[in-house]
């Protein structure tokens, strides 16, 4: 396997060059999880992988509760299917809460305080009621639990890893929260080994070819657990050594022609870039500061033949969205034409007209 074919297979497995699934839920399940602290970006990342679906279609799926937005991998907000979030939280919870232990201690969020907060949230959101963060924090304050100095967000983080809450429907431009437990009915518990194996399989099938180091980064697991997960699923995987690194991936991949002249406008925090520890396979090192900022922001990318050739940003206006480009070098006429096609898809996703500024 050459580096070019590795990139082609990643485009294939990441669903950028094919759309095999019939539902949004199947697409999210295949990917394992989609990073979603930037919610509009997460919805665009999903749209590029499932039949160019609209923002409204994804909102409807989240609203009905078959996919949820909650803290998951690396303690970061993700979109995950409801059928997966239970076992995924069981696996990730010990590491996530252990890493936050010192913060909870400094904020004086004791077990007693958190238990009281749990009862308040369960009472407030009973019978399917969804509440805004503002109203939730107000209720905690009314019951003498301070939400100041980041205490509130840490309470939400803790509650998500206890499988108490997740994000609910959008109320205008505000996120709401709802109880997660009613969405988790009749789910079978998995052992830790089964969870590790399932997460490893999802990752290497959807993100492969990828290395163990890539899996450690994406999952947030410690090296011991990540190795264990990979060992369990090795019989299900194929591998290739490229430049001394072992890459794992789904076996029996179809022969794929070189994705010559393929171009995508991928989302901020997209899995194609963020889902790997080593990103220098698809970008020149000198351009990294333009893509990933020092404060952890990953900009939307222009991909050409699987490589990063620039970034882009959007500006929402009353009747249109403006797509402004920041290429690393002068774009060819063909690239401009392909960008216009992709930008039109983005406008359809948002259900508005689009204007591209080259």
KACOR-V70810 format. One record per residue. N is the residue number from 1. RES is the residue in one small letter. SS is DSSP state (H for helix, E for strand, - for the rest). PSI is psi in whole degrees, -180 to 180 (none if undefined). D_FIRST is the distance of its C-alpha to the first C-alpha in Angstrom with 1 decimal. Layout:
N,RES,SS,PSI,D_FIRST  N,RES,SS,PSI,D_FIRST
This chain:
1,x,-,128,0.0  2,x,-,168,3.8  3,x,H,-35,6.7  4,x,H,-44,8.1  5,x,H,-33,6.1  6,x,H,-46,6.6  7,x,H,-41,10.1  8,x,H,-41,10.6  9,x,H,-35,10.0  10,x,H,-44,12.4  11,x,H,-39,14.8  12,x,H,-51,14.8  13,x,H,-29,15.4  14,x,-,4,17.8  15,x,-,23,19.8  16,x,-,-26,20.0  17,x,-,10,18.9  18,x,-,158,20.5  19,x,-,78,23.8  20,x,-,-14,23.9  21,x,-,152,26.7  22,x,-,-19,30.5  23,x,-,159,31.8  24,x,H,-41,31.4  25,x,H,-43,31.6  26,x,H,-36,28.7  27,x,H,-46,26.5  28,x,H,-41,27.7  29,x,H,-43,27.3  30,x,H,-44,23.6  31,x,H,-18,23.0  32,x,-,-58,25.1  33,x,-,148,27.0  34,x,E,125,27.3  35,x,E,138,28.8  36,x,-,28,32.3  37,x,-,-30,34.6  38,x,-,95,34.6  39,x,H,-46,35.6  40,x,H,-38,35.5  41,x,H,-40,32.0  42,x,H,-39,30.9  43,x,H,-36,32.5  44,x,H,-39,30.7  45,x,H,-39,27.3  46,x,H,-40,28.3  47,x,H,-40,29.5  48,x,-,-12,26.3  49,x,-,-5,24.7  50,x,-,89,27.6  51,x,-,32,29.2  52,x,-,50,30.4  53,x,-,159,33.1  54,x,-,161,36.1  55,x,H,-42,37.2  56,x,H,-40,40.2  57,x,H,-41,38.1  58,x,H,-42,36.2  59,x,H,-42,39.5  60,x,H,-39,41.0  61,x,H,-41,38.3  62,x,H,-41,38.8  63,x,H,-37,42.6  64,x,H,-9,42.6  65,x,-,16,40.7  66,x,-,-20,37.7  67,x,E,149,35.4  68,x,E,155,36.8  69,x,E,118,36.4  70,x,E,171,36.9  71,x,E,132,35.8  72,x,-,-110,32.8  73,x,H,135,29.6  74,x,H,22,30.5  75,x,H,28,34.0  76,x,-,151,33.1  77,x,E,134,34.2  78,x,E,160,31.7  79,x,E,128,32.0  80,x,E,147,31.6  81,x,E,150,32.8  82,x,H,-34,36.2  83,x,H,-19,35.0  84,x,H,-24,32.4  85,x,H,-30,34.4  86,x,H,-57,36.7  87,x,H,-31,34.3  88,x,H,-43,32.2  89,x,H,-41,35.3  90,x,H,-40,36.4  91,x,H,-42,33.2  92,x,H,-21,33.2  93,x,H,-49,37.0  94,x,H,-45,37.6  95,x,H,-42,35.2  96,x,H,-46,36.3  97,x,H,-30,40.0  98,x,H,-42,39.8  99,x,H,-23,38.2  100,x,-,1,41.1  101,x,H,-44,43.9  102,x,H,-35,45.3  103,x,H,-43,45.5  104,x,H,-39,47.4  105,x,H,-45,49.7  106,x,H,-27,50.5  107,x,-,1,51.2  108,x,-,39,53.4  109,x,-,84,51.5  110,x,-,169,52.9  111,x,H,-37,52.3  112,x,H,-45,55.8  113,x,H,-44,54.9  114,x,H,-38,51.6  115,x,H,-40,53.4  116,x,H,-42,56.0  117,x,H,-38,53.4  118,x,H,-47,51.7  119,x,H,-40,55.1  120,x,H,-45,55.7  121,x,H,-43,52.4  122,x,H,-38,52.8  123,x,H,-41,56.3  124,x,H,-34,55.5  125,x,-,19,52.6  126,x,H,158,54.1  127,x,H,33,54.2  128,x,H,8,51.1  129,x,-,135,52.5  130,x,-,135,50.0  131,x,E,151,51.2  132,x,E,162,50.2  133,x,H,-40,49.3  134,x,H,-47,52.6  135,x,H,-36,54.6  136,x,H,-46,52.8  137,x,H,-37,53.5  138,x,H,-39,57.0  139,x,H,-40,57.6  140,x,H,-43,56.3  141,x,H,-41,58.5  142,x,H,-29,61.5  143,x,-,23,60.9  144,x,-,31,61.0  145,x,-,109,57.3  146,x,-,138,56.4  147,x,-,7,53.1  148,x,-,165,53.6  149,x,-,41,51.5  150,x,-,6,48.2  151,x,H,-41,49.9  152,x,H,-48,49.4  153,x,H,-33,45.6  154,x,H,-32,45.2  155,x,H,-43,47.3  156,x,H,-43,45.1  157,x,H,-48,42.0  158,x,H,-46,43.6  159,x,H,-33,44.8  160,x,H,-38,41.4  161,x,H,-7,40.0  162,x,-,3,43.1  163,x,-,33,42.1  164,x,-,-47,45.4  165,x,E,165,44.4  166,x,E,175,41.6  167,x,E,147,41.8  168,x,E,-152,43.8  169,x,E,156,44.3  170,x,E,137,44.8  171,x,E,97,48.5  172,x,-,-114,48.6  173,x,-,12,46.4  174,x,E,138,46.9  175,x,E,146,44.8  176,x,E,171,46.6  177,x,E,149,46.2  178,x,E,166,46.8  179,x,E,137,46.8  180,x,-,-33,43.6  181,x,H,-39,45.2  182,x,H,-20,46.4  183,x,H,-8,42.9  184,x,H,26,41.7  185,x,-,142,44.1  186,x,-,33,43.2  187,x,-,136,39.9  188,x,-,133,39.0  189,x,-,144,38.4  190,x,-,151,35.3  191,x,-,165,35.2  192,x,H,-41,33.3  193,x,H,-39,30.7  194,x,H,-39,30.3  195,x,H,-45,29.9  196,x,H,-43,27.3  197,x,H,-43,25.3  198,x,H,-43,25.7  199,x,H,-41,24.7  200,x,H,-44,21.6  201,x,H,-47,20.6  202,x,H,-44,21.5  203,x,H,-52,19.5  204,x,H,-27,16.1  205,x,H,-43,16.6  206,x,H,-24,17.7  207,x,H,-10,15.9  208,x,-,160,12.6  209,x,-,132,10.0  210,x,E,161,12.7  211,x,-,169,14.3  212,x,H,-41,17.7  213,x,H,-37,19.2  214,x,H,-43,18.2  215,x,H,-41,19.9  216,x,H,-46,22.9  217,x,H,-51,23.3  218,x,H,-44,23.1  219,x,H,-31,25.3  220,x,-,6,27.8  221,x,-,156,28.0  222,x,-,163,28.8  223,x,H,-39,26.2  224,x,H,-48,28.0  225,x,H,-39,27.9  226,x,H,-42,24.3  227,x,H,-42,23.3  228,x,H,-44,25.6  229,x,H,-44,24.2  230,x,H,-42,20.6  231,x,H,-41,22.0  232,x,H,-38,23.9  233,x,H,2,21.0  234,x,H,-38,18.4  235,x,H,-19,19.5  236,x,H,-5,18.5  237,x,E,159,14.9  238,x,E,165,11.6  239,x,E,156,9.7  240,x,E,142,6.9  241,x,E,122,8.3  242,x,E,121,7.5  243,x,-,46,10.8  244,x,-,-3,12.7  245,x,E,137,12.1  246,x,E,123,11.3  247,x,E,135,10.0  248,x,E,145,11.7  249,x,E,169,11.7  250,x,E,131,13.6  251,x,-,170,12.8  252,x,-,38,13.3  253,x,-,145,11.9  254,x,-,156,13.1  255,x,-,127,11.5  256,x,-,127,11.8  257,x,-,153,13.1  258,x,-,129,12.6  259,x,-,62,15.2  260,x,-,133,17.2  261,x,-,30,20.5  262,x,-,137,20.0  263,x,E,138,22.4  264,x,E,142,23.5  265,x,E,96,26.4  266,x,E,160,25.2  267,x,-,163,27.8  268,x,-,143,28.9  269,x,-,26,27.2  270,x,-,145,24.5  271,x,H,-27,21.9  272,x,H,-31,19.0  273,x,H,-48,20.2  274,x,H,-20,22.5  275,x,-,10,20.4  276,x,-,146,18.5  277,x,-,-45,19.9  278,x,-,112,17.6  279,x,-,0,18.0  280,x,-,-3,17.4  281,x,-,-24,13.8  282,x,-,3,15.9  283,x,-,142,19.2  284,x,-,138,20.9  285,x,H,-35,22.8  286,x,H,-21,26.1  287,x,H,-8,26.0  288,x,H,-42,25.6  289,x,H,-22,29.5  290,x,H,-18,29.7  291,x,H,-48,27.5  292,x,E,118,28.5  293,x,-,166,32.2  294,x,-,-22,33.8  295,x,-,19,35.4  296,x,-,15,32.3  297,x,-,131,32.1  298,x,E,115,28.8  299,x,-,158,29.6  300,x,E,146,28.4  301,x,E,150,25.5  302,x,E,118,24.9  303,x,E,133,21.2  304,x,E,121,20.2  305,x,-,35,16.7  306,x,-,-8,15.7  307,x,E,153,17.3  308,x,E,120,20.8  309,x,E,4,23.4  310,x,E,-178,26.5  311,x,E,169,28.6  312,x,E,164,31.3  313,x,E,162,34.3  314,x,E,156,36.8  315,x,E,115,40.5  316,x,E,125,42.3  317,x,-,-179,45.6  318,x,-,-41,48.3  319,x,-,8,47.1  320,x,E,170,43.5  321,x,E,134,40.5  322,x,E,126,39.6  323,x,E,116,36.0  324,x,E,131,36.0  325,x,E,149,33.0  326,x,E,74,32.1  327,x,E,153,29.3  328,x,-,-19,28.1  329,x,-,174,28.9  330,x,-,130,30.8  331,x,-,144,29.5  332,x,-,165,29.3  333,x,H,-40,31.4  334,x,H,-44,28.5  335,x,H,-40,27.2  336,x,H,-40,30.8  337,x,H,-42,31.1  338,x,H,-37,27.9  339,x,H,-40,29.3  340,x,H,-39,32.6  341,x,H,-46,31.0  342,x,H,-38,29.3  343,x,H,-36,32.5  344,x,H,-40,34.5  345,x,H,-39,32.4  346,x,H,-42,33.2  347,x,H,-41,36.9  348,x,H,-36,36.8  349,x,H,-43,35.3  350,x,H,-9,38.3  351,x,-,42,40.6  352,x,-,167,41.9  353,x,E,160,41.7  354,x,E,144,39.3  355,x,E,131,39.8  356,x,E,131,37.1  357,x,E,110,38.1  358,x,-,none,35.9
